[in-house]
Amino acid sequence: MVEIFKTNVTNKKTAARVLKELTARLPAYRFNFDLEDCDRILRVQSNCITIECGGITGIVKELNVEIFLWEDSFIEAR
């Protein structure tokens, strides 16, 4: 399962800080940024469990980063 979020992250330093915090607090998920995309997306993947979007957005917002769930982003992992 994959969820996609729009963010306002514009640089690698901020992306690394967000990824470090998310990975530490939610180790069951895999995270990555696409900063070249116009929406500076954060992808979250889980092979085993449902993705808790509220927890992810809460953690990211604690870091003073804007984040929004991309509507219709649910994708089944293969």
N, C-alpha and C positions, 0 to 999 in steps of 0.2 A: 504494500500500500504506500502511496506517495501523496503528500500534500504540498501545495505550493503557496508561498506567501509573498506579497509585495512588500518591499522595505524602502527606507530612505538611506540605506548604507551606500556610501560613495567611494570608500577607500578600503584597501586591504587590511589596514591596521584595525579599523572598526570591525570589519568582517571577522578577523581572527579573534578579536575579543569576544564577539557574540558566539562564534563557533566553540571557543574554549569553554564558555559558561554553559552553553546548551549541552555540550558533550559531557561535562562534569556532572550536570544535574539530571540529564536524561540519557544515560548510557545505552539504553535499548534501541535508540534511534540513530540513524546516520544523517548528517547534515552537510549541505554545501551551498555556497553562494554562486550566483552568476551575475557578476557586477557589470558585465558587458550588455546584459539585457536592459532595455529601457525601464523595466520595473524593478531592477536590482533584486532578483528573486532569491528567496531562500527555499531550497528543496529539503524536504524531510522524508526519509524513507524508513519503513519498518517492515520486516519480514514476518514478524510473529504477532504483534499486538496492534490494536487500534491506536491511531495517532491522537493524542490528547491536544487538540489545537489550542484550547484555552490556557493550558499550562505553558505551551511554547510562547504564545503571545504575551503572557504575563511576565515570563523571564526576560524576553527581549525588551519589553517596555520598561522594566526595571533598569535596563542599561541605557535608557533615554533614546531608544531607537523606535521609529514608527514602523509598525507592522500590521498588515491586513491580510486575512485569508483571501486567496484568489478564488473567487466563486467558480464552481464547477471544476475544481482542481483535483478532485479525488480520482486516483488512478490505481487500479489493482496492480501490484508488483507481480512480475512473472518469474 
